[in-house]
Amino acid sequence: ALHAVLLGREQHELHVGARQRTGLRQPLGEPQQHGAGGAVVILTLLPSLGTLMVADDQRSFRVSIAGSPGAYELRVNGQPFYVRGVSFTINEAQEDPQEVLSPARLHTHFRRIRELGANTIRRYGISDDLPAILTAAERAGLMVLVGVWLDHDVDYLHDLRRLDAYRRQVSDTVRRFRRHPAVLMWVLGNETWGLLKREFPDPKDLWPRRHAFYRFVNELA
């Protein structure tokens, strides 16, 4: 199910720092307005994909969502932005061989991704490589969906310690990188909603925790 909520309560606009490129055509939910001058921000709850938040910033490139139900459109600087994306997961899984992502190596990866016709990459979690990845992506003309990994083995109803750790991580990450010109959106979690059934197979245990997960993601947003 798609769900839209308001993110942020300060008087600001939504921006991304990127040169104009073609963009995304995908239903994203119903935008809402918070008072005079409040920001219209879209949060999309997609159990299979994660949660997308439009990057919130104060740069000269504006991101917005226009249209009507069934025909929403993501725009960058007033122009349609059609996401042609590639998952860039190097160094994200502990069981995978780790690669030194030097500027030269990132340049090679991103040049090949651009040659495929992509204009966006997705990261699933925060790693030490993120600053270098964002810098190299900007130079290559790529936008980045910055992911924050939300584990499926967490009791989102009762595990307050883990939830507090996620709150700190999301806050620190967004504050640090929100003005980076390569950031297009923030992605909270990946298939967490569905994978919770592995830890809580009994529907009586599962569904309260799935609802708690969505409430928590809305809170993070």
C-alpha positions as CSV (number, residue, x, y, z in Angstrom):
1,A,0.0,0.0,0.0
2,L,1.1,3.5,-0.7
3,H,1.0,6.0,2.1
4,A,2.0,9.7,2.2
5,V,2.9,11.7,5.2
6,L,4.4,15.1,6.0
7,L,8.1,15.2,6.7
8,G,9.5,18.2,8.7
9,R,7.7,21.2,10.1
10,E,10.1,24.1,9.3
11,Q,9.5,26.6,6.6
12,H,11.6,25.3,3.7
13,E,11.4,23.9,0.3
14,L,12.5,20.5,-1.1
15,H,15.6,20.5,-3.2
16,V,18.2,18.2,-4.7
17,G,21.6,19.4,-6.0
18,A,21.9,17.9,-9.4
19,R,22.0,18.9,-12.9
20,Q,18.8,18.3,-14.8
21,R,18.3,14.8,-15.9
22,T,15.4,12.7,-17.0
23,G,13.3,11.2,-14.1
24,L,10.8,9.0,-12.3
25,R,7.2,8.3,-13.3
26,Q,5.6,6.2,-10.5
27,P,2.6,6.6,-8.3
28,L,3.9,7.9,-4.9
29,G,0.8,8.7,-2.8
30,E,-1.2,11.8,-1.9
31,P,0.9,14.8,-1.0
32,Q,-0.1,16.8,2.1
33,Q,0.6,20.4,3.1
34,H,1.5,21.6,6.6
35,G,0.3,25.1,7.1
36,A,1.4,28.2,5.4
37,G,4.9,27.8,4.0
38,G,5.2,24.2,5.2
39,A,7.0,21.6,3.1
40,V,5.1,19.2,1.0
41,V,7.1,16.0,1.4
42,I,6.3,12.5,0.1
43,L,6.9,9.3,2.1
44,T,6.2,6.1,0.2
45,L,5.7,2.9,2.1
46,L,6.5,0.0,-0.2
47,P,6.9,-3.3,1.7
48,S,9.0,-4.8,-1.1
49,L,11.2,-1.8,-1.6
50,G,11.6,0.2,1.5
51,T,10.5,3.8,2.3
52,L,11.5,6.7,0.0
53,M,11.9,10.2,1.4
54,V,12.5,13.1,-1.0
55,A,15.7,14.8,-0.1
56,D,15.1,17.8,2.1
57,D,17.5,20.6,1.5
58,Q,18.1,24.3,0.8
59,R,19.9,24.2,-2.5
60,S,19.1,25.8,-5.8
61,F,17.8,22.7,-7.4
62,R,14.2,21.9,-6.4
63,V,12.6,18.5,-6.3
64,S,8.8,18.2,-6.3
65,I,6.1,15.8,-7.0
66,A,3.3,16.9,-9.3
67,G,0.3,15.3,-10.9
68,S,-2.8,13.5,-9.7
69,P,-3.7,10.1,-8.4
70,G,-2.4,7.5,-10.9
71,A,-0.2,10.0,-12.7
72,Y,2.3,11.4,-10.3
73,E,5.6,12.6,-11.5
74,L,8.9,13.4,-9.8
75,R,10.5,16.6,-11.1
76,V,13.9,18.1,-10.6
77,N,14.1,21.8,-11.2
78,G,10.7,21.7,-12.8
79,Q,11.6,19.0,-15.3
80,P,10.5,15.3,-15.2
81,F,13.1,13.1,-13.6
82,Y,12.9,9.4,-14.7
83,V,15.0,7.2,-12.4
84,R,17.0,4.6,-14.3
85,G,18.7,3.0,-11.4
86,V,21.3,0.4,-10.5
87,S,21.8,-1.1,-7.1
88,F,25.4,-0.4,-6.1
89,T,26.0,-2.8,-3.2
90,I,29.8,-3.2,-3.0
91,N,31.0,-3.4,0.6
92,E,27.5,-3.6,2.1
93,A,27.2,-7.3,2.9
94,Q,29.7,-8.5,5.5
95,E,30.0,-11.9,3.8
96,D,31.1,-10.3,0.5
97,P,34.8,-9.6,-0.3
98,Q,35.5,-6.0,0.7
99,E,36.8,-3.7,-2.1
100,V,38.9,-0.6,-1.6
101,L,36.7,2.0,-3.3
102,S,39.4,4.5,-4.3
103,P,38.4,7.5,-6.4
104,A,39.8,5.8,-9.5
105,R,37.9,2.6,-8.8
106,L,34.7,4.5,-8.2
107,H,35.2,6.4,-11.4
108,T,35.5,3.1,-13.3
109,H,32.3,1.6,-11.7
110,F,30.3,4.7,-12.2
111,R,31.5,5.3,-15.8
112,R,30.3,1.7,-16.6
113,I,27.0,2.4,-14.9
114,R,26.5,5.6,-16.9
115,E,27.3,3.6,-20.1
116,L,24.4,1.3,-19.2
117,G,22.1,4.3,-19.4
118,A,21.5,4.7,-15.7
119,N,21.3,8.0,-13.9
120,T,20.8,6.9,-10.3
121,I,22.4,4.3,-7.9
122,R,21.0,2.9,-4.7
123,R,22.8,2.2,-1.5
124,Y,21.1,-0.1,1.0
125,G,22.9,1.1,4.2
126,I,25.3,3.6,5.6
127,S,29.0,2.7,5.2
128,D,32.3,4.4,5.6
129,D,32.5,4.6,1.8
130,L,29.4,6.9,1.6
131,P,31.2,10.2,1.4
132,A,33.5,9.0,-1.4
133,I,30.6,7.4,-3.2
134,L,28.5,10.6,-3.1
135,T,31.5,12.6,-4.4
136,A,32.2,10.2,-7.2
137,A,28.6,9.9,-8.1
138,E,28.2,13.7,-8.5
139,R,31.3,13.8,-10.8
140,A,29.9,11.0,-12.9
141,G,26.5,12.7,-13.2
142,L,24.7,10.1,-11.0
143,M,22.1,10.7,-8.3
144,V,22.0,8.5,-5.2
145,L,19.2,6.9,-3.2
146,V,20.9,6.8,0.3
147,G,19.6,3.8,2.3
148,V,19.5,3.3,6.0
149,W,19.3,-0.4,6.8
150,L,16.5,-1.4,9.2
151,D,17.0,-5.0,10.3
152,H,14.1,-7.5,10.2
153,D,15.2,-9.3,13.4
154,V,14.1,-6.3,15.5
155,D,11.0,-6.2,17.7
156,Y,9.7,-2.8,16.6
157,L,7.1,-3.0,19.3
158,H,9.4,-3.4,22.3
159,D,13.1,-3.1,21.5
160,L,13.6,0.5,22.5
161,R,17.4,0.3,22.5
162,R,17.6,-0.7,18.9
163,L,15.0,1.9,17.9
164,D,16.9,4.6,19.6
165,A,20.1,3.6,17.7
166,Y,18.2,3.9,14.4
167,R,16.9,7.3,15.4
168,R,20.4,8.5,16.0
169,Q,21.7,7.0,12.8
170,V,19.0,8.5,10.6
171,S,19.3,11.9,12.3
172,D,23.1,12.0,12.0
173,T,23.1,10.7,8.4
174,V,20.5,13.2,7.1
175,R,22.1,16.1,8.9
176,R,25.5,15.2,7.5
177,F,24.6,14.6,3.9
178,R,21.4,16.5,3.3
179,R,23.1,19.2,1.3
180,H,25.2,16.9,-0.8
181,P,24.3,17.5,-4.5
182,A,24.2,13.8,-5.3
183,V,21.5,12.9,-2.8
184,L,18.1,12.4,-4.4
185,M,16.2,10.5,-1.7
186,W,16.6,8.7,1.6
187,V,15.5,5.0,1.7
188,L,14.4,3.6,5.1
189,G,14.7,-0.1,5.2
190,N,14.5,-2.8,2.6
191,E,11.9,-5.5,2.6
192,T,11.8,-5.2,6.4
193,W,8.0,-5.4,6.5
194,G,7.9,-8.7,4.7
195,L,11.0,-10.3,6.4
196,L,9.6,-9.7,9.9
197,K,7.6,-12.9,9.4
198,R,10.9,-14.9,9.8
199,E,11.2,-13.7,13.4
200,F,7.5,-13.6,14.2
201,P,5.8,-16.4,12.3
202,D,2.6,-16.3,14.4
203,P,0.3,-13.8,12.8
204,K,-0.8,-12.7,16.3
205,D,2.8,-11.6,17.0
206,L,3.6,-10.5,13.4
207,W,0.9,-8.0,12.6
208,P,1.3,-5.8,15.7
209,R,5.0,-5.6,15.0
210,R,4.5,-4.8,11.3
211,H,2.2,-1.9,12.3
212,A,4.8,-0.8,14.9
213,F,7.4,-0.9,12.1
214,Y,5.4,1.5,9.9
215,R,4.7,3.8,12.8
216,F,8.4,3.9,13.6
217,V,9.3,4.6,9.9
218,N,6.8,7.5,9.9
219,E,8.4,8.8,13.0
220,L,11.8,8.6,11.5
221,A,10.6,10.5,8.4
